[in-house]
Amino acid sequence: MHYYLITLALIFTTSVYSKDFIKPESIKIDKKIVGIVKVSKAKVQNRAFPNSKYVVDYYNLGTVIDLEYCDKYDWCKLKEKNLYISKASLGVISFFPEEIKKIKKLTVPQQNIVRAVKVKETTPTQKCIKLKRINLDENDILDSKAQEKLFTPYYDRCLSSKTIKTFLSDISKYYMDEGFITKKPYLKEQTVLDGEIDVSISKGIVEDIIDANSSSSEAYIKTAFIFQKDESLNLRDLETSLEMINRVPSRDASFEIKPGTLQGSSIVEIKKKDNFPVHLNIGVTGEKSIRDENPYLTAELSIDNPLNINDIFKFINNGSTVQQDYQSQLGKEINYSFPLGSYLMEYIWYDFEYKQEVLGLNDIYVSSGTTVGSTLRVSKVVHRNQNNKLNIALSILQKNTKNYFSDELLEVSSYKTTEAKIDLTHTYVQNWGQLISTYSFHKGTDWFGARNDSYFDSTTKEKLQFIKHTLSANLYYFFSDRSYQFNSNFHLQYSDDHLYDNNKLRVGSYYTVRGYESSYYGDSGGYLKNDLLKTYYINVYPDFIQTISPFIGLDYGYVKCGEITTRACGKLVGSAVGFKTDSKYLYTDFTWSRALTKIYNNEIEILFRYNLNLKF
């Protein structure tokens, strides 16, 4: 008749030299002793003697070890290795299949056994204790569905070192995949006669987040890592917060996770390098000829971290350098943004002015107008892992447009509008590059005093309270020879409503389908813009040209004809060639484009466009 004796811990309370103790060599272990490290770092020694000079390695919390035996001097010998580890640093599960007669011959003082349990008599066909349940202690991450998926395959299996190793490894992998890299499963001393095993989870909390230089939690840390202190350490959350710090162009930061002063805790140390925080970009864009007498100028002033909370302030001014006789335009924009943890707050204010001369039969008239608008946008990173990031954003856009003819206000075309917008953006990153996809839902509203559709009579078909959907995708693909790159921009718009001009889709320009001076426009449509480029790395002192990238492009666009737009719609195909240069101080883009299909029966011609941008 066979019995199983299962003991999880023998704690000796009398002299270690007592003759009444069980000697390890007196029982055949049958290679079924498993130890799980239950301290942060367990010392591994080449001699079973308490002296640091014999330490040769360390095992981390949760490490599963096969043991040959544990001796009476509180040391356990690693299986098939001449190494030893203190039993006090382990949770030990031991399996001793022996005949009951051998057990009875041993004299073991009862006061020296803390937990020793005899299993009921089994039949010869019962060779094991089957695993019935795995209980997680101090678990705040794994929900019931995740536990069922992880543990169900192990139920009704025989308890063995292999089974224990495997399900502990699966638990650890789950936490790692979810970003909880400091949470580790381990076993405490326990009995497993009922087929249940209690698995403890190290807390893995963030004790503090500090600056490496000041050893304090500065303002830029408090805003980026808000709500993370004293919570479970999650690598994905740390990466998101670090991304918020590094969004500031003049700052390059990284983090290091160090052991905390509390058991199972960590201290996150931020190392950063700051450069000059003020940036100035001056750009000029011309068309048709390098000698364009009316190029478009842009100036952008950017200040990093004005409040030291990873914030950015921008002021942008643009317009024509020489006002033409028949038109002029001028725009100003102020942009301020700052993060709070995984949230990004952004406010934009802009003012756009235009002036256009209209030739009448007997006189010249001036048509002019202003549009003052603002946008409040709140975005949040809702999910991320090694290859994916999902971001959701809510925006409120307001515009107040006023149009004049010969200084007389045109009330019909002068009004306020309000638009609510929801963006869902997915970023997919691989070794070959990345794909950024965005779905947007647009809803025109009458909030904040915006004009309502009831202002117009029933004959007006365009709507201010409209609904439209847009889908865009940007692909950046690198070939095995990474000097070759393929870029593709896709945009699609759909609406069942008749839209005003400023909400319509316009296709036929440098940014959509190249080769066209005029554009098609409508409520629904889309375009695909493609470039294949080759980058050459060169060095020209003083770093005005570091790379030069010749490219060829092919674009396609389509605007759906509707009840109102019956002529300015259809298919467009365009092509482009050119080159771009980039460096620390200068970016340039020279593009020659040609339409491949006619628009409005206009003659097809080659268009030239250049852009120069100085960076300070």
Buried (B, 14 or more C-beta within 10 A) or exposed (E): EEBBBBBBBBEBEEEEEEEEBBEBEEBEBEEBBBBBBBBBBBBBBBBBEEEEEBEEEEBEBBBBBBBBBBBBBBBBBBBEEEBBBBBEBBBBBBBBBBEEEEBEEEEEEEEBBEEBBEEEEBEEEBEBBEBEEBEBEEBEBBEEEBBEEBBEEBEEBEBBBEBBBBBBEBBBEBBBEBBBBBBBBBBEBBBBEEBEBBBBBBBBBBBBBBBEEEEEBBEBBBBBBBEBBEEBBBBBBBBBBBBBBBBBEBBEBEBEBEBBEEEBBBBBBBEBEEEEBEBEBBBBBBBBEEEBEEBBBBBBBBBBBEEEBBBBBBBBEBBBEEEEEEEBBBBBBBBBBBBBBBBBBBEBBBBBBBBBBEEEEEEEEEBBBBBBBBBBBBBBBEEBEEEEBBBBBEBBBBBBBBBBBEEEEEEEEBBBBBBBBEBBBBBEBEEBBBBBBBBBEBEBBBEEEBBEBEEBEEEEEBBBBBBBBBBBBBBBBBEEEEEEBBBBBBBBBBBEBBBBEEBBBBBBBBEBBBBBEEBBBBBBBBBBBBBBBBBEEEEEEEEEBBBBBBBEBBBBBBBBBBEBBEEBBBBBBBBBBBBBBBBEBBBBBBBBBBBBBEBEEEEBEEBBBBBBBBBE
